[in-house]
């Protein structure tokens, strides 16, 4: 299986290094990792640092909205003929069997790859809602992307940072195309989770963006919109 993994990063060389080291341990045949940066300085730094690893690539991306970044990457992955996509954060780490277990679950449940597998983030508190603990990180078959969405529009384009993954997960579950794999284990060093630290990158991705996305989410819920089930937009920001 050809799996494209995207890792957007900003000013976190130490955390990104830990993420990449975990991917080396979890690597399976067919995986290609794309480190997505938004400035030329990091582009040059990481291109030099990972030049000797043929399954790691560096690319500039538009990260003004996570939905733009993700939709662009999904369209490119489909064009490359890849089978599935996994979006990670630069402050995540994967356990050794994470990718193998997730890929197996996807192939067993959906041989045509029209499915979504939720990864198990083991350091999230059990009191957190399912939308975060099961949908936050997903291995998505590209057949699911192409079947339920126009190419390049897999994720709701209204959101800046939050709830994009929630709507994907809700639509996959409603479509009976979702499975949570408790054995595909990983960690997300989220500032609200045990062991996480609130850094400058988190500050940059919160603030107004979080307020706007909360308003968009509430408006979409009130209108009965769910990306995939319908194409409605509230257009409030």
C-alpha contacts under 8 A as a table, 3 or more apart, distances in Angstrom:
res1	aa1	res2	aa2	distance
1	X	29	X	7.53
1	X	30	X	5.61
1	X	31	X	7.88
1	X	82	X	7.82
1	X	83	X	6.13
1	X	84	X	7.80
1	X	103	X	7.76
2	X	29	X	7.80
2	X	30	X	4.36
2	X	31	X	5.82
2	X	32	X	7.63
2	X	82	X	5.00
2	X	83	X	5.11
2	X	84	X	6.61
3	X	30	X	5.98
3	X	31	X	4.76
3	X	32	X	6.26
3	X	82	X	6.16
3	X	83	X	5.89
3	X	84	X	4.87
3	X	85	X	5.69
3	X	86	X	7.36
4	X	31	X	6.05
4	X	32	X	5.07
4	X	33	X	5.99
4	X	34	X	7.30
4	X	77	X	6.76
4	X	82	X	6.80
4	X	83	X	7.94
4	X	84	X	6.29
4	X	85	X	4.88
4	X	86	X	6.37
5	X	31	X	7.24
5	X	32	X	6.14
5	X	33	X	4.67
5	X	34	X	6.00
5	X	85	X	5.82
5	X	86	X	4.76
5	X	87	X	5.78
5	X	88	X	7.11
6	X	33	X	5.98
6	X	34	X	4.82
6	X	35	X	6.08
6	X	36	X	6.80
6	X	73	X	7.76
6	X	85	X	7.68
6	X	86	X	6.41
6	X	87	X	4.94
6	X	88	X	6.14
7	X	33	X	7.51
7	X	34	X	6.18
7	X	35	X	4.90
7	X	36	X	5.79
7	X	87	X	6.26
7	X	88	X	5.10
7	X	89	X	5.47
7	X	90	X	5.93
8	X	35	X	5.94
8	X	36	X	4.41
8	X	37	X	6.04
8	X	88	X	7.53
8	X	89	X	6.27
8	X	90	X	6.56
9	X	12	X	6.65
9	X	16	X	7.27
9	X	35	X	7.03
9	X	36	X	6.17
9	X	37	X	5.68
9	X	38	X	7.99
9	X	89	X	7.17
9	X	90	X	5.54
10	X	37	X	6.60
10	X	38	X	7.38
10	X	201	X	6.60
11	X	201	X	7.08
12	X	15	X	5.42
12	X	16	X	5.95
12	X	90	X	7.24
12	X	201	X	7.89
13	X	16	X	5.09
13	X	17	X	6.02
14	X	17	X	5.15
14	X	18	X	6.50
15	X	18	X	5.16
15	X	19	X	6.27
15	X	90	X	6.04
15	X	91	X	5.33
15	X	92	X	7.83
16	X	19	X	4.97
16	X	20	X	6.17
16	X	90	X	4.83
16	X	91	X	6.50
17	X	20	X	5.14
17	X	21	X	6.12
18	X	21	X	5.08
18	X	22	X	6.29
18	X	91	X	7.97
18	X	93	X	6.84
19	X	22	X	5.24
19	X	23	X	6.37
19	X	90	X	6.20
19	X	91	X	6.60
19	X	92	X	5.64
19	X	93	X	4.86
19	X	94	X	7.34
20	X	23	X	4.93
20	X	24	X	6.27
20	X	93	X	7.94
21	X	24	X	5.09
21	X	25	X	6.61
22	X	25	X	5.17
22	X	26	X	6.21
22	X	93	X	5.53
22	X	94	X	5.38
22	X	95	X	6.75
22	X	96	X	7.30
23	X	26	X	4.83
23	X	27	X	5.54
23	X	93	X	7.49
23	X	94	X	6.37
23	X	96	X	7.95
24	X	27	X	5.17
25	X	95	X	7.63
25	X	96	X	5.38
26	X	94	X	6.73
26	X	95	X	6.40
26	X	96	X	4.22
26	X	97	X	5.83
26	X	98	X	6.45
26	X	99	X	6.20
26	X	100	X	7.63
27	X	31	X	6.86
27	X	96	X	7.86
27	X	99	X	7.12
28	X	31	X	6.12
28	X	99	X	7.03
28	X	100	X	6.65
31	X	55	X	6.87
32	X	55	X	4.78
32	X	56	X	6.04
32	X	57	X	7.64
33	X	55	X	6.06
33	X	56	X	4.75
33	X	57	X	6.16
34	X	56	X	5.91
34	X	57	X	4.81
34	X	58	X	5.64
34	X	59	X	6.91
35	X	56	X	7.35
35	X	57	X	6.16
35	X	58	X	4.82
35	X	59	X	6.34
36	X	58	X	6.06
36	X	59	X	5.10
36	X	60	X	5.75
36	X	61	X	5.91
37	X	40	X	7.88
37	X	42	X	6.45
37	X	43	X	6.21
37	X	58	X	7.40
37	X	59	X	6.21
37	X	60	X	5.00
37	X	61	X	5.95
38	X	42	X	7.77
38	X	43	X	7.88
38	X	60	X	5.39
38	X	61	X	5.45
38	X	62	X	6.44
38	X	63	X	6.73
39	X	42	X	5.88
39	X	43	X	6.39
39	X	60	X	6.89
40	X	43	X	4.80
40	X	44	X	6.19
40	X	60	X	7.62
41	X	44	X	5.45
41	X	45	X	6.29
42	X	45	X	4.94
42	X	46	X	5.96
43	X	46	X	5.61
43	X	47	X	5.95
43	X	58	X	6.48
43	X	59	X	6.85
43	X	60	X	6.87
44	X	47	X	5.14
44	X	48	X	6.24
45	X	48	X	5.46
45	X	49	X	6.19
46	X	49	X	4.79
46	X	50	X	5.92
46	X	51	X	7.96
46	X	58	X	6.84
47	X	50	X	5.59
47	X	51	X	5.63
47	X	57	X	7.41
47	X	58	X	5.94
48	X	51	X	5.19
49	X	52	X	7.86
50	X	53	X	5.52
50	X	56	X	6.68
50	X	57	X	7.76
51	X	54	X	7.27
51	X	56	X	7.94
53	X	56	X	5.71
54	X	57	X	7.56
61	X	69	X	6.57
62	X	65	X	7.48
62	X	68	X	7.00
62	X	69	X	5.86
63	X	66	X	5.77
63	X	68	X	6.93
63	X	69	X	5.53
64	X	68	X	7.48
64	X	69	X	7.97
64	X	160	X	7.18
65	X	68	X	5.32
65	X	69	X	6.56
65	X	159	X	6.81
65	X	160	X	4.31
65	X	161	X	6.25
66	X	69	X	5.07
66	X	70	X	6.03
66	X	159	X	7.27
66	X	160	X	5.61
66	X	161	X	5.20
66	X	164	X	7.90
67	X	70	X	5.17
67	X	71	X	5.88
67	X	155	X	5.81
67	X	156	X	6.41
67	X	157	X	5.23
67	X	158	X	7.40
67	X	159	X	6.23
67	X	160	X	6.58
67	X	161	X	7.32
67	X	164	X	6.76
68	X	71	X	5.28
68	X	72	X	6.04
68	X	157	X	6.57
69	X	72	X	5.35
69	X	73	X	6.23
70	X	73	X	5.11
70	X	74	X	6.11
70	X	87	X	7.96
70	X	155	X	7.15
71	X	74	X	5.16
71	X	75	X	6.25
71	X	152	X	4.87
71	X	153	X	5.43
71	X	154	X	5.84
71	X	155	X	6.12
72	X	75	X	5.29
72	X	76	X	6.31
72	X	152	X	5.82
73	X	76	X	5.06
73	X	77	X	6.06
73	X	152	X	7.95
74	X	77	X	5.00
74	X	78	X	6.23
74	X	85	X	7.11
74	X	142	X	7.93
74	X	145	X	7.81
74	X	151	X	7.82
74	X	152	X	6.23
74	X	154	X	7.33
75	X	78	X	5.23
75	X	79	X	6.28
75	X	151	X	5.73
75	X	152	X	4.55
75	X	153	X	8.00
76	X	79	X	5.00
76	X	80	X	6.20
77	X	80	X	5.06
77	X	81	X	6.47
77	X	82	X	5.55
77	X	84	X	7.92
77	X	85	X	7.40
78	X	81	X	5.17
78	X	82	X	5.85
78	X	83	X	7.64
78	X	142	X	6.56
79	X	82	X	7.67
82	X	85	X	7.96
82	X	142	X	7.33
83	X	113	X	7.19
83	X	141	X	5.91
83	X	142	X	5.39
83	X	143	X	7.56
84	X	113	X	7.62
84	X	139	X	6.56
84	X	140	X	5.34
84	X	141	X	4.17
84	X	142	X	4.97
85	X	139	X	5.73
85	X	140	X	5.31
85	X	141	X	6.55
85	X	142	X	6.97
86	X	137	X	7.27
86	X	138	X	5.90
86	X	139	X	4.73
86	X	140	X	6.47
87	X	137	X	6.62
87	X	138	X	7.07
87	X	139	X	7.75
88	X	92	X	6.71
88	X	137	X	6.75
89	X	92	X	5.58
89	X	188	X	7.83
91	X	188	X	6.09
91	X	189	X	5.57
91	X	190	X	7.38
92	X	186	X	7.27
92	X	187	X	5.53
92	X	188	X	4.38
92	X	189	X	6.06
93	X	186	X	5.68
93	X	187	X	5.21
93	X	188	X	6.59
94	X	98	X	6.12
94	X	185	X	6.54
94	X	186	X	4.22
94	X	187	X	6.36
95	X	98	X	5.36
95	X	184	X	7.75
95	X	185	X	5.72
95	X	186	X	5.36
96	X	99	X	7.70
97	X	100	X	5.31
97	X	101	X	5.95
97	X	183	X	7.92
97	X	184	X	6.72
97	X	185	X	7.60
98	X	101	X	5.38
98	X	102	X	6.14
98	X	119	X	7.88
98	X	183	X	6.94
98	X	184	X	4.07
98	X	185	X	5.27
98	X	186	X	6.80
99	X	102	X	5.15
99	X	103	X	5.92
99	X	184	X	6.67
100	X	103	X	5.29
100	X	104	X	6.07
100	X	184	X	7.80
101	X	104	X	5.12
101	X	105	X	6.14
101	X	181	X	7.65
101	X	183	X	6.41
101	X	184	X	5.33
102	X	105	X	5.13
102	X	106	X	6.23
102	X	117	X	6.43
102	X	118	X	7.96
102	X	119	X	7.10
102	X	139	X	6.90
102	X	181	X	6.62
102	X	183	X	7.85
102	X	184	X	5.42
103	X	106	X	5.13
103	X	107	X	6.20
103	X	139	X	7.59
104	X	107	X	5.17
104	X	108	X	5.96
105	X	108	X	5.24
105	X	109	X	6.02
105	X	117	X	7.10
105	X	179	X	7.90
105	X	181	X	7.12
106	X	109	X	5.47
106	X	110	X	5.69
106	X	111	X	7.36
106	X	113	X	6.49
106	X	115	X	6.46
106	X	116	X	6.94
106	X	117	X	6.19
106	X	139	X	7.83
106	X	141	X	7.48
107	X	110	X	5.19
107	X	111	X	4.73
107	X	112	X	7.51
107	X	113	X	6.31
108	X	111	X	5.99
109	X	115	X	7.67
110	X	113	X	4.98
110	X	114	X	5.78
110	X	115	X	5.93
111	X	114	X	7.70
112	X	143	X	6.91
113	X	140	X	7.99
113	X	141	X	4.68
113	X	142	X	6.67
113	X	143	X	5.49
113	X	144	X	6.79
114	X	140	X	7.94
114	X	141	X	5.46
114	X	142	X	6.91
114	X	143	X	4.66
114	X	144	X	4.09
114	X	145	X	7.74
114	X	147	X	7.65
114	X	177	X	6.92
115	X	140	X	6.17
115	X	141	X	5.50
115	X	143	X	7.62
115	X	144	X	5.64
115	X	172	X	7.35
115	X	177	X	4.63
115	X	178	X	5.94
115	X	179	X	7.88
116	X	138	X	6.38
116	X	139	X	5.75
116	X	140	X	4.49
116	X	141	X	6.28
116	X	144	X	7.58
116	X	169	X	7.83
116	X	172	X	6.61
116	X	177	X	5.99
116	X	178	X	4.82
116	X	179	X	6.38
117	X	138	X	5.40
117	X	139	X	5.10
117	X	140	X	6.45
117	X	178	X	5.89
117	X	179	X	4.95
117	X	180	X	5.55
117	X	181	X	6.52
118	X	134	X	5.23
118	X	135	X	5.61
118	X	136	X	7.48
118	X	137	X	6.02
118	X	138	X	4.54
118	X	139	X	6.57
118	X	178	X	7.40
118	X	179	X	6.19
118	X	180	X	4.46
118	X	181	X	5.98
119	X	134	X	6.49
119	X	135	X	7.68
119	X	136	X	7.84
119	X	137	X	5.64
119	X	138	X	5.82
119	X	139	X	7.51
119	X	180	X	6.43
119	X	181	X	5.80
119	X	182	X	6.92
119	X	183	X	7.94
119	X	184	X	5.26
119	X	185	X	6.21
119	X	186	X	7.18
120	X	133	X	7.08
120	X	134	X	6.66
120	X	180	X	7.43
120	X	181	X	6.42
120	X	182	X	5.23
120	X	183	X	6.90
120	X	184	X	5.65
120	X	185	X	4.71
120	X	186	X	6.13
121	X	124	X	5.91
121	X	133	X	6.50
121	X	134	X	7.92
121	X	185	X	5.91
121	X	186	X	4.95
121	X	187	X	5.02
121	X	188	X	6.49
122	X	185	X	6.37
122	X	186	X	6.13
122	X	187	X	5.75
123	X	187	X	5.74
123	X	188	X	6.92
123	X	189	X	7.88
123	X	193	X	6.67
123	X	194	X	6.51
124	X	128	X	7.08
124	X	133	X	6.72
124	X	187	X	7.87
124	X	188	X	7.62
124	X	193	X	5.69
124	X	194	X	7.35
125	X	128	X	5.73
125	X	193	X	6.75
125	X	194	X	7.79
128	X	132	X	6.76
128	X	133	X	6.59
129	X	132	X	5.66
129	X	133	X	6.36
130	X	133	X	4.95
130	X	134	X	5.37
130	X	135	X	7.14
131	X	134	X	5.90
131	X	135	X	5.31
131	X	136	X	6.94
131	X	166	X	5.48
131	X	169	X	7.30
131	X	170	X	7.85
132	X	135	X	5.58
132	X	136	X	4.99
132	X	166	X	7.29
133	X	136	X	6.08
134	X	137	X	7.21
134	X	169	X	7.99
134	X	180	X	6.37
135	X	138	X	6.23
135	X	165	X	6.09
135	X	166	X	6.02
135	X	168	X	7.75
135	X	169	X	5.20
136	X	165	X	5.98
136	X	166	X	7.22
137	X	165	X	7.78
140	X	144	X	6.98
140	X	145	X	7.52
141	X	144	X	5.42
141	X	145	X	6.79
142	X	145	X	4.79
142	X	146	X	6.19
143	X	146	X	5.15
143	X	147	X	5.84
144	X	147	X	5.17
144	X	148	X	6.03
144	X	149	X	7.97
145	X	148	X	5.86
145	X	149	X	5.73
145	X	150	X	7.87
145	X	151	X	7.27
145	X	154	X	5.88
146	X	149	X	5.56
146	X	150	X	6.35
146	X	151	X	5.95
147	X	150	X	7.83
148	X	154	X	7.89
148	X	228	X	6.10
149	X	152	X	7.94
149	X	153	X	6.07
149	X	154	X	5.35
149	X	228	X	6.32
150	X	153	X	5.56
150	X	154	X	6.99
151	X	154	X	6.93
153	X	156	X	7.04
153	X	157	X	7.36
154	X	228	X	7.89
155	X	164	X	6.17
155	X	165	X	7.75
155	X	167	X	7.93
155	X	168	X	6.76
155	X	227	X	7.13
156	X	159	X	6.52
156	X	164	X	6.20
156	X	167	X	7.68
156	X	227	X	5.75
158	X	216	X	7.46
158	X	233	X	7.20
158	X	235	X	7.21
158	X	237	X	7.88
159	X	162	X	6.43
159	X	163	X	7.02
159	X	164	X	6.26
159	X	213	X	5.74
159	X	216	X	7.19
160	X	209	X	5.97
160	X	210	X	7.87
160	X	212	X	7.76
160	X	213	X	6.41
161	X	164	X	6.98
161	X	205	X	7.08
161	X	209	X	6.65
161	X	210	X	7.09
161	X	213	X	7.08
162	X	165	X	7.51
162	X	210	X	6.65
162	X	213	X	5.92
162	X	214	X	7.77
163	X	166	X	4.76
163	X	167	X	6.29
163	X	213	X	7.22
163	X	217	X	6.97
164	X	167	X	5.65
164	X	168	X	6.57
165	X	168	X	5.06
165	X	169	X	6.11
166	X	169	X	5.17
166	X	170	X	6.11
167	X	170	X	5.08
167	X	171	X	6.06
167	X	226	X	6.18
167	X	227	X	6.15
168	X	171	X	5.32
168	X	172	X	6.13
168	X	227	X	7.10
168	X	228	X	7.74
169	X	172	X	5.09
169	X	173	X	6.13
169	X	178	X	7.28
170	X	173	X	5.19
170	X	174	X	6.08
170	X	226	X	7.90
171	X	174	X	5.00
171	X	175	X	6.03
171	X	226	X	6.88
171	X	227	X	7.06
171	X	228	X	6.23
171	X	229	X	6.76
172	X	175	X	5.05
172	X	176	X	6.22
172	X	177	X	4.93
172	X	178	X	5.17
173	X	176	X	4.98
173	X	177	X	5.70
173	X	178	X	4.82
173	X	179	X	7.86
174	X	177	X	7.53
175	X	178	X	7.71
181	X	184	X	5.52
182	X	185	X	6.66
188	X	193	X	7.91
188	X	196	X	7.93
189	X	193	X	6.57
189	X	194	X	7.56
189	X	195	X	6.24
189	X	196	X	4.39
189	X	197	X	7.21
190	X	193	X	5.22
190	X	194	X	7.88
190	X	195	X	7.83
190	X	196	X	4.82
190	X	197	X	6.87
190	X	198	X	7.73
191	X	194	X	7.67
191	X	195	X	7.53
191	X	196	X	4.12
191	X	197	X	4.49
191	X	198	X	4.78
192	X	196	X	6.40
192	X	197	X	7.81
193	X	196	X	5.51
198	X	202	X	5.99
198	X	203	X	7.26
199	X	202	X	5.38
199	X	203	X	6.43
200	X	203	X	4.97
200	X	204	X	6.21
201	X	204	X	5.05
201	X	205	X	6.36
202	X	205	X	5.14
202	X	206	X	6.21
203	X	206	X	5.27
203	X	207	X	6.77
204	X	207	X	7.12
205	X	209	X	6.55
205	X	210	X	7.54
206	X	209	X	5.47
206	X	210	X	5.03
206	X	211	X	7.94
207	X	210	X	5.61
207	X	211	X	6.56
208	X	211	X	5.04
208	X	212	X	6.00
209	X	212	X	5.13
209	X	213	X	6.07
210	X	213	X	5.16
210	X	214	X	6.10
211	X	214	X	5.21
211	X	215	X	6.40
212	X	215	X	5.16
212	X	216	X	6.18
212	X	237	X	7.06
213	X	216	X	4.88
213	X	217	X	5.93
214	X	217	X	5.14
214	X	218	X	6.25
215	X	218	X	5.27
215	X	219	X	6.15
216	X	219	X	5.14
216	X	220	X	6.04
216	X	234	X	7.19
216	X	236	X	6.85
216	X	237	X	7.79
217	X	220	X	5.17
217	X	221	X	6.08
218	X	221	X	5.10
218	X	222	X	6.12
219	X	222	X	5.10
219	X	223	X	6.21
219	X	234	X	6.68
220	X	223	X	5.07
220	X	224	X	6.16
220	X	225	X	5.10
220	X	226	X	7.36
220	X	233	X	7.39
220	X	234	X	6.36
221	X	224	X	5.08
221	X	225	X	5.94
221	X	226	X	7.69
222	X	225	X	7.73
225	X	229	X	7.61
225	X	230	X	6.43
225	X	231	X	7.48
225	X	232	X	5.90
225	X	233	X	7.68
226	X	229	X	5.57
226	X	230	X	6.06
226	X	231	X	7.61
226	X	232	X	7.79
227	X	230	X	5.64
227	X	231	X	5.89
227	X	232	X	7.49
228	X	231	X	6.66
